[in-house]
Amino acid sequence: MSTAFVPGAQQRYLRACMVCSIVQTQARFFREGCPNCESFLGLTNSSDSVQECTSQVFEGLITLQDTTTSWVARWQRLEGCVPGVYAVKVVGTLPDEVKQNLEDAGARYVPRDGTAEDEEV
């Protein structure tokens, strides 16, 4: 069985990263962090960070296998991210200090709730 499998009873504990939109259980974010954003979010073993940087409120699911060639990955700005299940939209606001950490790390934060204007990348 895949490590990404989520039993039906656990689906209510799914959360989406507000930076990259990957969907995992709350326990997995706590135990392993975000596979794409851990270097600047620091979710591992921090329930406060998991609560602040992930959201239970998200819409749609996308399963991506090869994020380097997928047009859906380009459309969702997921090129170079790990294969997995991603949300189409994630509702929530990152704390200002986390946004500053992203900027300091050289990462560009684009809100995934549909409020940001689409720009040519």
Biopython code that builds the backbone (N, CA, C, O; Angstrom):
import numpy as np
from Bio.PDB.StructureBuilder import StructureBuilder

atoms = [
    (1, "MET", "N", (0.839, -1.179, 0.000)),
    (1, "MET", "CA", (0.000, 0.000, 0.000)),
    (1, "MET", "C", (0.883, 1.241, 0.000)),
    (1, "MET", "O", (1.901, 1.278, 0.691)),
    (2, "SER", "N", (0.509, 2.235, -0.754)),
    (2, "SER", "CA", (1.271, 3.465, -0.871)),
    (2, "SER", "C", (1.290, 4.233, 0.444)),
    (2, "SER", "O", (0.329, 4.182, 1.212)),
    (3, "THR", "N", (2.384, 4.945, 0.703)),
    (3, "THR", "CA", (2.465, 5.761, 1.906)),
    (3, "THR", "C", (1.582, 6.995, 1.806)),
    (3, "THR", "O", (1.330, 7.659, 2.812)),
    (4, "ALA", "N", (1.110, 7.311, 0.603)),
    (4, "ALA", "CA", (0.243, 8.462, 0.415)),
    (4, "ALA", "C", (-1.235, 8.093, 0.593)),
    (4, "ALA", "O", (-2.092, 8.976, 0.577)),
    (5, "PHE", "N", (-1.539, 6.820, 0.762)),
    (5, "PHE", "CA", (-2.920, 6.380, 0.934)),
    (5, "PHE", "C", (-3.490, 6.933, 2.236)),
    (5, "PHE", "O", (-2.840, 6.881, 3.280)),
    (6, "VAL", "N", (-4.711, 7.462, 2.164)),
    (6, "VAL", "CA", (-5.384, 7.991, 3.350)),
    (6, "VAL", "C", (-6.692, 7.242, 3.520)),
    (6, "VAL", "O", (-7.582, 7.358, 2.678)),
    (7, "PRO", "N", (-6.829, 6.461, 4.616)),
    (7, "PRO", "CA", (-8.088, 5.750, 4.850)),
    (7, "PRO", "C", (-9.248, 6.731, 4.979)),
    (7, "PRO", "O", (-9.062, 7.874, 5.397)),
    (8, "GLY", "N", (-10.426, 6.285, 4.622)),
    (8, "GLY", "CA", (-11.616, 7.135, 4.659)),
    (8, "GLY", "C", (-11.825, 7.856, 5.975)),
    (8, "GLY", "O", (-12.213, 9.024, 5.981)),
    (9, "ALA", "N", (-11.578, 7.187, 7.089)),
    (9, "ALA", "CA", (-11.784, 7.798, 8.400)),
    (9, "ALA", "C", (-10.793, 8.924, 8.673)),
    (9, "ALA", "O", (-11.048, 9.772, 9.529)),
    (10, "GLN", "N", (-9.672, 8.948, 7.964)),
    (10, "GLN", "CA", (-8.646, 9.973, 8.175)),
    (10, "GLN", "C", (-8.795, 11.176, 7.241)),
    (10, "GLN", "O", (-8.088, 12.172, 7.398)),
    (11, "GLN", "N", (-9.704, 11.091, 6.277)),
    (11, "GLN", "CA", (-9.810, 12.153, 5.283)),
    (11, "GLN", "C", (-10.238, 13.492, 5.876)),
    (11, "GLN", "O", (-9.958, 14.538, 5.290)),
    (12, "ARG", "N", (-10.893, 13.481, 6.998)),
    (12, "ARG", "CA", (-11.291, 14.753, 7.609)),
    (12, "ARG", "C", (-10.095, 15.486, 8.218)),
    (12, "ARG", "O", (-10.214, 16.650, 8.602)),
    (13, "TYR", "N", (-8.952, 14.820, 8.307)),
    (13, "TYR", "CA", (-7.741, 15.435, 8.855)),
    (13, "TYR", "C", (-6.803, 15.939, 7.757)),
    (13, "TYR", "O", (-5.664, 16.315, 8.033)),
    (14, "LEU", "N", (-7.283, 15.946, 6.522)),
    (14, "LEU", "CA", (-6.459, 16.433, 5.418)),
    (14, "LEU", "C", (-6.296, 17.945, 5.502)),
    (14, "LEU", "O", (-7.226, 18.670, 5.857)),
    (15, "ARG", "N", (-5.088, 18.405, 5.166)),
    (15, "ARG", "CA", (-4.771, 19.824, 5.133)),
    (15, "ARG", "C", (-3.950, 20.090, 3.881)),
    (15, "ARG", "O", (-3.319, 19.181, 3.341)),
    (16, "ALA", "N", (-3.958, 21.328, 3.424)),
    (16, "ALA", "CA", (-3.172, 21.720, 2.254)),
    (16, "ALA", "C", (-2.175, 22.797, 2.654)),
    (16, "ALA", "O", (-2.508, 23.722, 3.394)),
    (17, "CYS", "N", (-0.962, 22.669, 2.163)),
    (17, "CYS", "CA", (0.076, 23.675, 2.400)),
    (17, "CYS", "C", (-0.350, 24.973, 1.710)),
    (17, "CYS", "O", (-0.758, 24.945, 0.549)),
    (18, "MET", "N", (-0.263, 26.098, 2.402)),
    (18, "MET", "CA", (-0.664, 27.375, 1.814)),
    (18, "MET", "C", (0.361, 27.921, 0.836)),
    (18, "MET", "O", (0.072, 28.875, 0.114)),
    (19, "VAL", "N", (1.551, 27.337, 0.795)),
    (19, "VAL", "CA", (2.577, 27.802, -0.134)),
    (19, "VAL", "C", (2.540, 26.998, -1.432)),
    (19, "VAL", "O", (2.455, 27.577, -2.514)),
    (20, "CYS", "N", (2.605, 25.656, -1.333)),
    (20, "CYS", "CA", (2.668, 24.840, -2.554)),
    (20, "CYS", "C", (1.365, 24.093, -2.851)),
    (20, "CYS", "O", (1.195, 23.585, -3.959)),
    (21, "SER", "N", (0.459, 24.016, -1.905)),
    (21, "SER", "CA", (-0.866, 23.391, -2.005)),
    (21, "SER", "C", (-0.861, 21.861, -1.958)),
    (21, "SER", "O", (-1.879, 21.248, -2.280)),
    (22, "ILE", "N", (0.255, 21.219, -1.566)),
    (22, "ILE", "CA", (0.237, 19.760, -1.429)),
    (22, "ILE", "C", (-0.721, 19.383, -0.302)),
    (22, "ILE", "O", (-0.805, 20.082, 0.708)),
    (23, "VAL", "N", (-1.437, 18.284, -0.477)),
    (23, "VAL", "CA", (-2.426, 17.828, 0.495)),
    (23, "VAL", "C", (-1.892, 16.591, 1.210)),
    (23, "VAL", "O", (-1.486, 15.616, 0.577)),
    (24, "GLN", "N", (-1.902, 16.648, 2.536)),
    (24, "GLN", "CA", (-1.473, 15.531, 3.391)),
    (24, "GLN", "C", (-2.320, 15.581, 4.663)),
    (24, "GLN", "O", (-3.063, 16.538, 4.885)),
    (25, "THR", "N", (-2.203, 14.555, 5.485)),
    (25, "THR", "CA", (-2.881, 14.599, 6.776)),
    (25, "THR", "C", (-2.126, 15.544, 7.704)),
    (25, "THR", "O", (-0.938, 15.809, 7.518)),
    (26, "GLN", "N", (-2.834, 16.039, 8.697)),
    (26, "GLN", "CA", (-2.217, 16.909, 9.692)),
    (26, "GLN", "C", (-1.055, 16.191, 10.374)),
    (26, "GLN", "O", (-0.006, 16.789, 10.615)),
    (27, "ALA", "N", (-1.244, 14.906, 10.684)),
    (27, "ALA", "CA", (-0.195, 14.126, 11.347)),
    (27, "ALA", "C", (1.048, 14.005, 10.474)),
    (27, "ALA", "O", (2.168, 14.048, 10.983)),
    (28, "ARG", "N", (0.862, 13.855, 9.171)),
    (28, "ARG", "CA", (2.017, 13.721, 8.282)),
    (28, "ARG", "C", (2.778, 15.042, 8.160)),
    (28, "ARG", "O", (4.008, 15.049, 8.127)),
    (29, "PHE", "N", (2.043, 16.168, 8.092)),
    (29, "PHE", "CA", (2.717, 17.465, 8.096)),
    (29, "PHE", "C", (3.544, 17.612, 9.379)),
    (29, "PHE", "O", (4.680, 18.085, 9.335)),
    (30, "PHE", "N", (2.977, 17.210, 10.511)),
    (30, "PHE", "CA", (3.684, 17.313, 11.789)),
    (30, "PHE", "C", (4.902, 16.394, 11.826)),
    (30, "PHE", "O", (5.977, 16.785, 12.281)),
    (31, "ARG", "N", (4.719, 15.182, 11.347)),
    (31, "ARG", "CA", (5.782, 14.157, 11.415)),
    (31, "ARG", "C", (6.893, 14.400, 10.383)),
    (31, "ARG", "O", (8.073, 14.253, 10.702)),
    (32, "GLU", "N", (6.522, 14.773, 9.145)),
    (32, "GLU", "CA", (7.495, 14.856, 8.053)),
    (32, "GLU", "C", (7.659, 16.255, 7.468)),
    (32, "GLU", "O", (8.603, 16.497, 6.716)),
    (33, "GLY", "N", (6.765, 17.172, 7.795)),
    (33, "GLY", "CA", (6.800, 18.506, 7.206)),
    (33, "GLY", "C", (6.270, 18.502, 5.788)),
    (33, "GLY", "O", (5.707, 17.510, 5.325)),
    (34, "CYS", "N", (6.450, 19.610, 5.107)),
    (34, "CYS", "CA", (6.030, 19.721, 3.710)),
    (34, "CYS", "C", (7.193, 19.293, 2.826)),
    (34, "CYS", "O", (8.301, 19.807, 2.984)),
    (35, "PRO", "N", (6.972, 18.367, 1.904)),
    (35, "PRO", "CA", (8.073, 17.896, 1.061)),
    (35, "PRO", "C", (8.631, 18.959, 0.115)),
    (35, "PRO", "O", (9.742, 18.802, -0.391)),
    (36, "ASN", "N", (7.889, 20.028, -0.131)),
    (36, "ASN", "CA", (8.351, 21.093, -1.011)),
    (36, "ASN", "C", (8.861, 22.323, -0.265)),
    (36, "ASN", "O", (9.751, 23.019, -0.754)),
    (37, "CYS", "N", (8.315, 22.591, 0.892)),
    (37, "CYS", "CA", (8.540, 23.879, 1.567)),
    (37, "CYS", "C", (9.197, 23.771, 2.938)),
    (37, "CYS", "O", (9.335, 24.781, 3.627)),
    (38, "GLU", "N", (9.596, 22.599, 3.343)),
    (38, "GLU", "CA", (10.083, 22.398, 4.705)),
    (38, "GLU", "C", (11.271, 23.292, 5.055)),
    (38, "GLU", "O", (11.398, 23.729, 6.199)),
    (39, "SER", "N", (12.134, 23.566, 4.092)),
    (39, "SER", "CA", (13.348, 24.344, 4.387)),
    (39, "SER", "C", (13.037, 25.747, 4.904)),
    (39, "SER", "O", (13.832, 26.311, 5.656)),
    (40, "PHE", "N", (11.894, 26.324, 4.514)),
    (40, "PHE", "CA", (11.570, 27.656, 5.026)),
    (40, "PHE", "C", (10.313, 27.706, 5.886)),
    (40, "PHE", "O", (10.070, 28.718, 6.543)),
    (41, "LEU", "N", (9.497, 26.635, 5.904)),
    (41, "LEU", "CA", (8.319, 26.627, 6.769)),
    (41, "LEU", "C", (8.583, 25.969, 8.121)),
    (41, "LEU", "O", (8.030, 26.396, 9.135)),
    (42, "GLY", "N", (9.412, 24.948, 8.146)),
    (42, "GLY", "CA", (9.731, 24.273, 9.406)),
    (42, "GLY", "C", (8.516, 23.687, 10.114)),
    (42, "GLY", "O", (8.284, 23.964, 11.291)),
    (43, "LEU", "N", (7.750, 22.884, 9.404)),
    (43, "LEU", "CA", (6.534, 22.304, 9.979)),
    (43, "LEU", "C", (6.804, 21.093, 10.866)),
    (43, "LEU", "O", (6.004, 20.797, 11.754)),
    (44, "THR", "N", (7.902, 20.391, 10.648)),
    (44, "THR", "CA", (8.189, 19.160, 11.371)),
    (44, "THR", "C", (8.211, 19.409, 12.876)),
    (44, "THR", "O", (8.928, 20.279, 13.369)),
    (45, "ASN", "N", (7.413, 18.628, 13.588)),
    (45, "ASN", "CA", (7.319, 18.678, 15.057)),
    (45, "ASN", "C", (6.879, 20.031, 15.602)),
    (45, "ASN", "O", (7.203, 20.370, 16.740)),
    (46, "SER", "N", (6.152, 20.803, 14.817)),
    (46, "SER", "CA", (5.646, 22.098, 15.272)),
    (46, "SER", "C", (4.168, 22.215, 14.937)),
    (46, "SER", "O", (3.802, 22.586, 13.821)),
    (47, "SER", "N", (3.325, 21.897, 15.907)),
    (47, "SER", "CA", (1.883, 21.950, 15.644)),
    (47, "SER", "C", (1.421, 23.377, 15.367)),
    (47, "SER", "O", (0.474, 23.574, 14.606)),
    (48, "ASP", "N", (2.074, 24.389, 15.972)),
    (48, "ASP", "CA", (1.714, 25.781, 15.686)),
    (48, "ASP", "C", (1.977, 26.122, 14.225)),
    (48, "ASP", "O", (1.138, 26.739, 13.569)),
    (49, "SER", "N", (3.137, 25.723, 13.713)),
    (49, "SER", "CA", (3.466, 26.001, 12.314)),
    (49, "SER", "C", (2.532, 25.263, 11.366)),
    (49, "SER", "O", (2.132, 25.810, 10.338)),
    (50, "VAL", "N", (2.181, 24.023, 11.705)),
    (50, "VAL", "CA", (1.243, 23.262, 10.872)),
    (50, "VAL", "C", (-0.095, 23.990, 10.818)),
    (50, "VAL", "O", (-0.696, 24.092, 9.749)),
    (51, "GLN", "N", (-0.569, 24.497, 11.955)),
    (51, "GLN", "CA", (-1.843, 25.217, 11.987)),
    (51, "GLN", "C", (-1.779, 26.526, 11.205)),
    (51, "GLN", "O", (-2.743, 26.892, 10.532)),
    (52, "GLU", "N", (-0.643, 27.240, 11.289)),
    (52, "GLU", "CA", (-0.506, 28.540, 10.643)),
    (52, "GLU", "C", (-0.257, 28.455, 9.137)),
    (52, "GLU", "O", (-0.684, 29.335, 8.390)),
    (53, "CYS", "N", (0.428, 27.408, 8.689)),
    (53, "CYS", "CA", (0.890, 27.348, 7.296)),
    (53, "CYS", "C", (0.145, 26.346, 6.431)),
    (53, "CYS", "O", (0.440, 26.216, 5.243)),
    (54, "THR", "N", (-0.821, 25.634, 7.013)),
    (54, "THR", "CA", (-1.651, 24.722, 6.237)),
    (54, "THR", "C", (-3.109, 25.065, 6.508)),
    (54, "THR", "O", (-3.420, 25.752, 7.481)),
    (55, "SER", "N", (-3.989, 24.594, 5.661)),
    (55, "SER", "CA", (-5.410, 24.913, 5.805)),
    (55, "SER", "C", (-6.269, 23.677, 5.572)),
    (55, "SER", "O", (-5.962, 22.843, 4.720)),
    (56, "GLN", "N", (-7.343, 23.575, 6.336)),
    (56, "GLN", "CA", (-8.330, 22.511, 6.132)),
    (56, "GLN", "C", (-9.295, 22.884, 5.022)),
    (56, "GLN", "O", (-10.043, 22.035, 4.536)),
    (57, "VAL", "N", (-9.285, 24.147, 4.617)),
    (57, "VAL", "CA", (-10.239, 24.644, 3.633)),
    (57, "VAL", "C", (-9.545, 24.746, 2.277)),
    (57, "VAL", "O", (-8.737, 25.644, 2.038)),
    (58, "PHE", "N", (-9.877, 23.811, 1.405)),
    (58, "PHE", "CA", (-9.308, 23.814, 0.057)),
    (58, "PHE", "C", (-10.322, 23.238, -0.904)),
    (58, "PHE", "O", (-11.261, 22.550, -0.504)),
    (59, "GLU", "N", (-10.115, 23.533, -2.206)),
    (59, "GLU", "CA", (-11.042, 23.079, -3.246)),
    (59, "GLU", "C", (-10.301, 22.280, -4.299)),
    (59, "GLU", "O", (-9.174, 22.611, -4.666)),
    (60, "GLY", "N", (-10.932, 21.238, -4.776)),
    (60, "GLY", "CA", (-10.408, 20.446, -5.880)),
    (60, "GLY", "C", (-9.120, 19.726, -5.541)),
    (60, "GLY", "O", (-8.346, 20.178, -4.698)),
    (61, "LEU", "N", (-8.898, 18.611, -6.199)),
    (61, "LEU", "CA", (-7.672, 17.843, -6.018)),
    (61, "LEU", "C", (-7.072, 17.519, -7.373)),
    (61, "LEU", "O", (-7.780, 17.191, -8.324)),
    (62, "ILE", "N", (-5.748, 17.619, -7.441)),
    (62, "ILE", "CA", (-4.998, 17.290, -8.649)),
    (62, "ILE", "C", (-3.951, 16.269, -8.242)),
    (62, "ILE", "O", (-3.264, 16.452, -7.237)),
    (63, "THR", "N", (-3.822, 15.208, -9.003)),
    (63, "THR", "CA", (-2.755, 14.242, -8.766)),
    (63, "THR", "C", (-1.706, 14.440, -9.845)),
    (63, "THR", "O", (-1.996, 14.340, -11.037)),
    (64, "LEU", "N", (-0.472, 14.723, -9.408)),
    (64, "LEU", "CA", (0.615, 14.967, -10.350)),
    (64, "LEU", "C", (1.701, 13.931, -10.173)),
    (64, "LEU", "O", (2.148, 13.664, -9.058)),
    (65, "GLN", "N", (2.120, 13.349, -11.285)),
    (65, "GLN", "CA", (3.203, 12.373, -11.271)),
    (65, "GLN", "C", (4.514, 13.014, -11.716)),
    (65, "GLN", "O", (5.547, 12.835, -11.071)),
    (66, "ASP", "N", (4.473, 13.760, -12.816)),
    (66, "ASP", "CA", (5.681, 14.380, -13.354)),
    (66, "ASP", "C", (5.451, 15.885, -13.451)),
    (66, "ASP", "O", (4.865, 16.368, -14.420)),
    (67, "THR", "N", (5.912, 16.615, -12.450)),
    (67, "THR", "CA", (5.647, 18.052, -12.400)),
    (67, "THR", "C", (6.531, 18.851, -13.351)),
    (67, "THR", "O", (6.320, 20.052, -13.518)),
    (68, "THR", "N", (7.509, 18.213, -13.973)),
    (68, "THR", "CA", (8.381, 18.944, -14.890)),
    (68, "THR", "C", (7.798, 19.059, -16.292)),
    (68, "THR", "O", (8.162, 19.972, -17.033)),
    (69, "THR", "N", (6.896, 18.147, -16.674)),
    (69, "THR", "CA", (6.341, 18.175, -18.026)),
    (69, "THR", "C", (4.826, 18.403, -18.070)),
    (69, "THR", "O", (4.266, 18.563, -19.154)),
    (70, "SER", "N", (4.175, 18.419, -16.952)),
    (70, "SER", "CA", (2.721, 18.536, -16.907)),
    (70, "SER", "C", (2.258, 19.974, -17.144)),
    (70, "SER", "O", (2.766, 20.905, -16.519)),
    (71, "TRP", "N", (1.291, 20.150, -18.051)),
    (71, "TRP", "CA", (0.734, 21.486, -18.263)),
    (71, "TRP", "C", (-0.068, 21.909, -17.041)),
    (71, "TRP", "O", (-0.151, 23.101, -16.743)),
    (72, "VAL", "N", (-0.658, 20.960, -16.334)),
    (72, "VAL", "CA", (-1.405, 21.279, -15.117)),
    (72, "VAL", "C", (-0.448, 21.804, -14.041)),
    (72, "VAL", "O", (-0.782, 22.731, -13.303)),
    (73, "ALA", "N", (0.743, 21.205, -13.959)),
    (73, "ALA", "CA", (1.747, 21.683, -13.007)),
    (73, "ALA", "C", (2.153, 23.120, -13.342)),
    (73, "ALA", "O", (2.318, 23.939, -12.438)),
    (74, "ARG", "N", (2.315, 23.431, -14.620)),
    (74, "ARG", "CA", (2.649, 24.807, -15.008)),
    (74, "ARG", "C", (1.505, 25.749, -14.647)),
    (74, "ARG", "O", (1.736, 26.832, -14.109)),
    (75, "TRP", "N", (0.287, 25.345, -14.939)),
    (75, "TRP", "CA", (-0.903, 26.159, -14.674)),
    (75, "TRP", "C", (-1.038, 26.445, -13.182)),
    (75, "TRP", "O", (-1.430, 27.548, -12.800)),
    (76, "GLN", "N", (-0.719, 25.468, -12.332)),
    (76, "GLN", "CA", (-0.831, 25.617, -10.878)),
    (76, "GLN", "C", (0.475, 26.104, -10.231)),
    (76, "GLN", "O", (0.565, 26.198, -9.007)),
    (77, "ARG", "N", (1.468, 26.407, -11.043)),
    (77, "ARG", "CA", (2.780, 26.852, -10.554)),
    (77, "ARG", "C", (3.415, 25.806, -9.640)),
    (77, "ARG", "O", (3.892, 26.125, -8.550)),
    (78, "LEU", "N", (3.413, 24.557, -10.098)),
    (78, "LEU", "CA", (3.952, 23.446, -9.308)),
    (78, "LEU", "C", (5.155, 22.786, -9.979)),
    (78, "LEU", "O", (5.574, 21.703, -9.571)),
    (79, "GLU", "N", (5.707, 23.423, -10.994)),
    (79, "GLU", "CA", (6.861, 22.840, -11.682)),
    (79, "GLU", "C", (8.000, 22.640, -10.689)),
    (79, "GLU", "O", (8.347, 23.548, -9.934)),
    (80, "GLY", "N", (8.570, 21.456, -10.699)),
    (80, "GLY", "CA", (9.679, 21.149, -9.815)),
    (80, "GLY", "C", (9.278, 20.645, -8.442)),
    (80, "GLY", "O", (10.143, 20.272, -7.650)),
    (81, "CYS", "N", (7.995, 20.625, -8.141)),
    (81, "CYS", "CA", (7.532, 20.092, -6.852)),
    (81, "CYS", "C", (7.513, 18.567, -6.909)),
    (81, "CYS", "O", (7.575, 17.976, -7.987)),
    (82, "VAL", "N", (7.428, 17.946, -5.751)),
    (82, "VAL", "CA", (7.406, 16.485, -5.697)),
    (82, "VAL", "C", (6.073, 15.967, -6.237)),
    (82, "VAL", "O", (5.063, 16.664, -6.137)),
    (83, "PRO", "N", (6.048, 14.766, -6.806)),
    (83, "PRO", "CA", (4.779, 14.168, -7.219)),
    (83, "PRO", "C", (3.862, 13.997, -6.004)),
    (83, "PRO", "O", (4.329, 13.737, -4.895)),
    (84, "GLY", "N", (2.573, 14.143, -6.225)),
    (84, "GLY", "CA", (1.635, 13.978, -5.121)),
    (84, "GLY", "C", (0.268, 14.523, -5.450)),
    (84, "GLY", "O", (-0.060, 14.756, -6.613)),
    (85, "VAL", "N", (-0.531, 14.725, -4.413)),
    (85, "VAL", "CA", (-1.881, 15.257, -4.540)),
    (85, "VAL", "C", (-1.856, 16.716, -4.087)),
    (85, "VAL", "O", (-1.373, 17.038, -3.002)),
    (86, "TYR", "N", (-2.383, 17.584, -4.939)),
    (86, "TYR", "CA", (-2.367, 19.016, -4.680)),
    (86, "TYR", "C", (-3.788, 19.573, -4.756)),
    (86, "TYR", "O", (-4.630, 19.054, -5.488)),
    (87, "ALA", "N", (-4.042, 20.633, -3.993)),
    (87, "ALA", "CA", (-5.325, 21.326, -4.042)),
    (87, "ALA", "C", (-5.288, 22.357, -5.169)),
    (87, "ALA", "O", (-4.235, 22.920, -5.467)),
    (88, "VAL", "N", (-6.439, 22.600, -5.793)),
    (88, "VAL", "CA", (-6.539, 23.627, -6.822)),
    (88, "VAL", "C", (-6.522, 25.007, -6.161)),
    (88, "VAL", "O", (-5.835, 25.913, -6.634)),
    (89, "LYS", "N", (-7.276, 25.167, -5.068)),
    (89, "LYS", "CA", (-7.326, 26.420, -4.311)),
    (89, "LYS", "C", (-7.163, 26.098, -2.834)),
    (89, "LYS", "O", (-7.691, 25.098, -2.349)),
    (90, "VAL", "N", (-6.432, 26.945, -2.122)),
    (90, "VAL", "CA", (-6.255, 26.795, -0.681)),
    (90, "VAL", "C", (-6.649, 28.108, -0.027)),
    (90, "VAL", "O", (-6.087, 29.156, -0.345)),
    (91, "VAL", "N", (-7.609, 28.059, 0.882)),
    (91, "VAL", "CA", (-8.083, 29.260, 1.559)),
    (91, "VAL", "C", (-7.294, 29.455, 2.847)),
    (91, "VAL", "O", (-7.129, 28.527, 3.639)),
    (92, "GLY", "N", (-6.814, 30.668, 3.040)),
    (92, "GLY", "CA", (-6.077, 30.997, 4.250)),
    (92, "GLY", "C", (-5.022, 32.048, 3.966)),
    (92, "GLY", "O", (-4.703, 32.334, 2.812)),
    (93, "THR", "N", (-4.484, 32.620, 5.040)),
    (93, "THR", "CA", (-3.475, 33.661, 4.923)),
    (93, "THR", "C", (-2.266, 33.285, 5.754)),
    (93, "THR", "O", (-2.384, 32.964, 6.937)),
    (94, "LEU", "N", (-1.110, 33.327, 5.130)),
    (94, "LEU", "CA", (0.128, 33.052, 5.853)),
    (94, "LEU", "C", (0.463, 34.216, 6.775)),
    (94, "LEU", "O", (0.213, 35.372, 6.433)),
    (95, "PRO", "N", (1.028, 33.918, 7.943)),
    (95, "PRO", "CA", (1.483, 35.006, 8.823)),
    (95, "PRO", "C", (2.579, 35.827, 8.135)),
    (95, "PRO", "O", (3.320, 35.297, 7.307)),
    (96, "ASP", "N", (2.683, 37.111, 8.471)),
    (96, "ASP", "CA", (3.661, 38.001, 7.853)),
    (96, "ASP", "C", (5.088, 37.505, 8.047)),
    (96, "ASP", "O", (5.910, 37.632, 7.140)),
    (97, "GLU", "N", (5.398, 36.942, 9.212)),
    (97, "GLU", "CA", (6.761, 36.452, 9.461)),
    (97, "GLU", "C", (7.114, 35.291, 8.525)),
    (97, "GLU", "O", (8.264, 35.160, 8.106)),
    (98, "VAL", "N", (6.138, 34.459, 8.199)),
    (98, "VAL", "CA", (6.375, 33.352, 7.272)),
    (98, "VAL", "C", (6.594, 33.897, 5.867)),
    (98, "VAL", "O", (7.459, 33.409, 5.140)),
    (99, "LYS", "N", (5.812, 34.912, 5.477)),
    (99, "LYS", "CA", (6.002, 35.545, 4.172)),
    (99, "LYS", "C", (7.411, 36.139, 4.083)),
    (99, "LYS", "O", (8.055, 36.058, 3.036)),
    (100, "GLN", "N", (7.886, 36.732, 5.172)),
    (100, "GLN", "CA", (9.234, 37.301, 5.188)),
    (100, "GLN", "C", (10.286, 36.200, 5.061)),
    (100, "GLN", "O", (11.281, 36.373, 4.358)),
    (101, "ASN", "N", (10.070, 35.060, 5.743)),
    (101, "ASN", "CA", (10.992, 33.924, 5.623)),
    (101, "ASN", "C", (11.067, 33.433, 4.177)),
    (101, "ASN", "O", (12.144, 33.097, 3.683)),
    (102, "LEU", "N", (9.920, 33.394, 3.509)),
    (102, "LEU", "CA", (9.883, 32.989, 2.104)),
    (102, "LEU", "C", (10.707, 33.951, 1.246)),
    (102, "LEU", "O", (11.511, 33.530, 0.414)),
    (103, "GLU", "N", (10.491, 35.239, 1.463)),
    (103, "GLU", "CA", (11.219, 36.243, 0.696)),
    (103, "GLU", "C", (12.724, 36.142, 0.957)),
    (103, "GLU", "O", (13.528, 36.234, 0.029)),
    (104, "ASP", "N", (13.098, 35.951, 2.229)),
    (104, "ASP", "CA", (14.516, 35.818, 2.591)),
    (104, "ASP", "C", (15.146, 34.582, 1.953)),
    (104, "ASP", "O", (16.338, 34.576, 1.647)),
    (105, "ALA", "N", (14.339, 33.532, 1.754)),
    (105, "ALA", "CA", (14.836, 32.298, 1.141)),
    (105, "ALA", "C", (14.854, 32.381, -0.383)),
    (105, "ALA", "O", (15.285, 31.447, -1.060)),
    (106, "GLY", "N", (14.384, 33.508, -0.915)),
    (106, "GLY", "CA", (14.384, 33.677, -2.364)),
    (106, "GLY", "C", (13.182, 33.050, -3.051)),
    (106, "GLY", "O", (13.159, 32.936, -4.277)),
    (107, "ALA", "N", (12.188, 32.646, -2.279)),
    (107, "ALA", "CA", (10.981, 32.037, -2.848)),
    (107, "ALA", "C", (9.922, 33.121, -3.045)),
    (107, "ALA", "O", (9.804, 34.047, -2.243)),
    (108, "ARG", "N", (9.169, 32.989, -4.110)),
    (108, "ARG", "CA", (8.102, 33.942, -4.397)),
    (108, "ARG", "C", (6.779, 33.354, -3.926)),
    (108, "ARG", "O", (6.368, 32.282, -4.372)),
    (109, "TYR", "N", (6.115, 34.069, -3.017)),
    (109, "TYR", "CA", (4.833, 33.592, -2.492)),
    (109, "TYR", "C", (3.693, 34.091, -3.359)),
    (109, "TYR", "O", (3.546, 35.293, -3.584)),
    (110, "VAL", "N", (2.892, 33.160, -3.841)),
    (110, "VAL", "CA", (1.683, 33.485, -4.596)),
    (110, "VAL", "C", (0.526, 32.839, -3.839)),
    (110, "VAL", "O", (0.455, 31.613, -3.756)),
    (111, "PRO", "N", (-0.391, 33.655, -3.282)),
    (111, "PRO", "CA", (-1.519, 33.070, -2.558)),
    (111, "PRO", "C", (-2.266, 32.077, -3.448)),
    (111, "PRO", "O", (-2.454, 32.324, -4.639)),
    (112, "ARG", "N", (-2.682, 30.975, -2.877)),
    (112, "ARG", "CA", (-3.335, 29.919, -3.646)),
    (112, "ARG", "C", (-4.852, 29.922, -3.462)),
    (112, "ARG", "O", (-5.522, 28.920, -3.712)),
    (113, "ASP", "N", (-5.383, 31.070, -3.018)),
    (113, "ASP", "CA", (-6.822, 31.160, -2.818)),
    (113, "ASP", "C", (-7.537, 31.891, -3.943)),
    (113, "ASP", "O", (-8.740, 32.140, -3.858)),
    (114, "GLY", "N", (-6.800, 32.237, -5.002)),
    (114, "GLY", "CA", (-7.417, 32.884, -6.156)),
    (114, "GLY", "C", (-7.483, 34.395, -6.047)),
    (114, "GLY", "O", (-8.058, 35.038, -6.926)),
    (115, "THR", "N", (-6.907, 35.000, -4.983)),
    (115, "THR", "CA", (-6.982, 36.444, -4.837)),
    (115, "THR", "C", (-5.874, 37.173, -5.576)),
    (115, "THR", "O", (-6.017, 38.359, -5.874)),
    (116, "ALA", "N", (-4.771, 36.496, -5.882)),
    (116, "ALA", "CA", (-3.645, 37.139, -6.554)),
    (116, "ALA", "C", (-3.935, 37.264, -8.037)),
    (116, "ALA", "O", (-4.551, 36.386, -8.641)),
    (117, "GLU", "N", (-3.488, 38.355, -8.610)),
    (117, "GLU", "CA", (-3.599, 38.537, -10.052)),
    (117, "GLU", "C", (-2.637, 37.566, -10.738)),
    (117, "GLU", "O", (-1.492, 37.416, -10.312)),
    (118, "ASP", "N", (-3.094, 36.924, -11.776)),
    (118, "ASP", "CA", (-2.203, 36.029, -12.525)),
    (118, "ASP", "C", (-1.194, 36.874, -13.291)),
    (118, "ASP", "O", (-1.541, 37.828, -13.987)),
    (119, "GLU", "N", (0.070, 36.483, -13.134)),
    (119, "GLU", "CA", (1.133, 37.176, -13.837)),
    (119, "GLU", "C", (1.838, 36.175, -14.722)),
    (119, "GLU", "O", (1.855, 34.978, -14.433)),
    (120, "GLU", "N", (2.415, 36.660, -15.792)),
    (120, "GLU", "CA", (3.228, 35.791, -16.640)),
    (120, "GLU", "C", (4.496, 35.458, -15.888)),
    (120, "GLU", "O", (5.171, 36.357, -15.386)),
    (121, "VAL", "N", (4.831, 34.188, -15.799)),
    (121, "VAL", "CA", (6.022, 33.758, -15.072)),
    (121, "VAL", "C", (7.143, 33.522, -16.041)),
    (121, "VAL", "O", (8.244, 33.151, -15.633)),
]
sb = StructureBuilder()
sb.init_structure("model")
sb.init_model(0)
sb.init_chain("A")
sb.init_seg("    ")
for serial, (resi, resn, name, xyz) in enumerate(atoms, 1):
    if name == "N":
        sb.init_residue(resn, " ", resi, " ")
    sb.init_atom(name, np.array(xyz, "f"), 0.0, 1.0, " ", f" {name:<3s}", serial, name[0])
structure = sb.get_structure()
